[in-house]
Amino acid sequence: MSQNKEEYRVFCQSTLQLPLFMQDWWLDIVCGDSWEVALFKDNGGNILGVLPYFLSAHWGLKVIKMPALTPYMGIWIDYPANLTKLESKYRLEKKVATELIKQLPKVAYYAQRHTTLFKSHLPFHWQGYQQTNFYTFIIYKEALANASFNFKSSIRNEIQRAEKIVTITETDDLDLFYELNKQSFQRQKIEIPYTLSFLQKLDGALKSRDRKIIYIAKDKEGYSHAAIYLVWDDDTMYSLMIGANTKLRSSGAVQLLLWNGIQLAIEKNLNFDFEGGMMANIENIFRAFGGKMVPYHKIYKGGNLFFRLISALRSV
């Protein structure tokens, strides 16, 4: 194990604000041994900035990419409490990001989706990286208590209709959840990008830390309409995965499941991140819940001619 990883593991234990998807145990599962981390320290040796990354390979070439079921990684900064001036904050962000970028290994291609907390991609831009905005919808904790008032009327109608058809219960039936989740990918003619065994391993780690719940919607006949897999850290609850029975999608069960997730976030005093919004049909549903549309950066760079051409085509 590298010195940086050893120090990062200690840092993860003592830093409660670190997002779920950047914690060492999460990276161990989704990346195996193929992750590393760049660190920025102040003059006293305290870690102020981190950049964990997943090293993989394509066609024999090293690449940095996003691991499965991990919506955000990238740079995270632990801002000192006495940093109150905006100029000082921006200066620190530039210094931290510039140093972390220098520590990245040379690879054929780099692509990471950074957290919604990372606002400025300028240090990457100055080093020849490209950027595009992705979007998610978030209901922040201060607005959660009155969240239903911001629902589009169609969402209220869907929820009320679903309440007459299905009952929501908690479940640990991963086989059933996986089958429903797989159907959601099949409708888009996409192969599900993770295996059941992978999900079982991740689920075990989340369950042992009390960081997840699965809700399932079933009707009186016992048919499963939909299910949602929610995870959380100390700040935010994420709608990580949703699965729906292709033949029973009109019941409104997905909307009711999301409403149950929002209510759980209210109980836990957490933000609720719908974790998505780039696909038109998904954006329509998530937007209707009245959350704030929040941008986050996908930053990428081709390190050789082949991947530079891919990057150029993607930026057109």
Helices and strands as residue ranges (DSSP letters): H 3-14, G 20-22, H 24-31, E 35-41, E 47-58, E 61-65, E 76-77, H 86-103, E 109-113, H 122-126, E 130-139, H 141-144, G 147-150, H 153-165, E 166-170, H 174-187, H 196-208, E 212-219, E 224-232, E 236-244, G 246-251, H 253-268, E 271-273, H 280-287, E 292-302, H 305-315
